[in-house]
């Protein structure tokens, strides 16, 4: 997303209709992996709030300094911060063609997104929920920690992130399910297999 300004131009040139896709799922479900492929395939600007926050931490910005301890504990960064970051990225997009990875994660973020999109006279195209059982999730993240060493990929913090997902983000899943926006996708299988399933369920 760091190249979002450049990519934004390409997106604008190639497509004229708005499209907003949300990629949801518990930690380790494969959101980030699939987001890269999906954004490319559908000419969408990928906005990953986790990547955006990690970039702030890396650059040592004030926001990053506030977020670091919260992320390392597996908790959610405040709605205010996250919504502000998303708003800043969306502002000026025309048309809005965005793939969200890991946002919204709370009912307040979902409300804020609805309101934000109303300002653009548009709405959510589709929500994909990647479903993977907890044993596989933990195994994937513990494997990743050996390669990447992400500071929130310790077993204790992974378990906390799972808990936070269930308490704070599951209600968002229910919210989209009630509005018939949610498409459940089996997230077990090769990256290509999962990608094919996602492509099938999106309008
Ligand atoms: P975020 O970065 O969003 O982390 P997460 O939701 O915990 O998700 P992960 O990145 O761990 O997993 P993923 O589903 O993207 O899977 P991935 O493709 O990487 O958030 C981090 C933190 O930032 C949060 O805890 C919070 O503090 C904060 N934050 C972010 N957004 C926020 C928000 N909106 N509000 C408040 N706070 C927020 O894959 C995982 C591993 O599995 C990789 O190693 C990958 O190679 C592997 N893998 C992928 N697909 C497959 C497959 N099909 N088969 C086998 N392995 C696979």
Boltz pocket constraint, residues with backbone or C-beta under 6 A from the ligand:
constraints:
  - pocket:
      binder: B
      contacts: [[A, 25], [A, 26], [A, 27], [A, 28], [A, 29], [A, 30], [A, 31], [A, 32], [A, 33], [A, 34], [A, 49], [A, 50], [A, 51], [A, 53], [A, 67], [A, 70], [A, 71], [A, 72], [A, 74], [A, 75], [A, 76], [A, 77], [A, 78], [A, 79], [A, 82], [A, 101], [A, 102], [A, 103], [A, 104], [A, 105], [A, 109], [A, 140], [A, 141], [A, 143], [A, 144], [A, 152], [A, 161], [A, 187], [A, 188], [A, 189], [A, 190], [A, 191], [A, 194]]
      max_distance: 6.0
